[in-house]
Amino acid sequence: MSQTSFAKTPPVFFHRLREVTEAYFKENNLRKTGNGRLYWKTAILLSAMAGLYVLLVFFTPPSGGVALGLCSLLGLVVASIGFNVMHDGAHGSYSSRKWVNEIMGHSLNLLGGSVHFWKLKHNVNHHTFTNIEGMDDDIDIKPFVRVHAGQKRYWFHRFQHIYGLLLYGLTYLFWIFYNDLKKYCTGKIADNTRMKPLDLKEHLIFWATKLGYVTVFLVLPMYFAGVVPTLVGYGVMVFITGLFIAVVFQLAHVVEQAEFVDPKVDGDCIQSEWAVHQLATTANFATHNKLWNWLFGGLNFQVEHHLFPKISHIHYPALNKRLKQVCAEFNVGYREFPNLRSALWSHLVYLRRTGIA
């Protein structure tokens, strides 16, 4: 099967976007990477994770309620490390030094995932073929959730707007213990995308970090805190992590008015330039909320991120207005929800509509 491609139209729109972006960095004498500003953020997040882990595993919280609250907070911190540290590192935008990016990207392995598979499924497939059925692995959560009309509909999809958030809480657990192993065994990133065989180094990293994760987050806590408290606490932590990760990415691409492409219906060539396709399939939310900006690592600025993934998220707020102006010049739609609540509502409305139609 041939890969879906984009029409060979002159990328005038993207040239203008890039021109405006380059001007911003030149005028302000800035690097495109995060560097020092991200080092402090990383130190805060990693210290918070280590402190919460030590408190939960080696000390006894005063009550079960406090313990569950700390586990929930740990889940949020883990998700935030993924958003801020791993994500920029894996895209090569964390630092101007390649080896620093590699280390920060591999923080995902310490948290149970595989940065090697992530780069293939996210950096390559998702960013190139956003919301394209069979190519974008990030929208492939079938049969549990139907995200566009090209996917098969089952009777239970009429309730997906109700059970969706509960299901999202299981995605992190499913990801690190099933999806990664499936990719490892099948050699496929998405339905229509095979990857190159792993070399010896990647095999060793994959298994060493998977076993290390199980040891740190399950075996040691079971030994020091007990089996049942560990299973309950771990369940709460991964649920919160999965919920935040899934919601942030779903609100960026699975909302009202976001477009989806099914090659079986629309053909193998998308009739727009790549940048126009990114604007049609991506949305921002809560860009003026400083707390969400900090916790989500700028991933609520998904438009800026999809257009310029090699630029660190710390620059997205400044680029936001400039890119909006270019979109207005070219009459290209720009989707942005004013807050988290409105984006979440749009997502649930979209799930309900897709589940019954």
Summary of the structure (lengths in Angstrom):
residues: 357
radius of gyration: 20.5
end to end distance: 28.5
largest distance: 63.8
contacts: 1138
relative contact order: 0.16
helix: 67%
strand: 5%
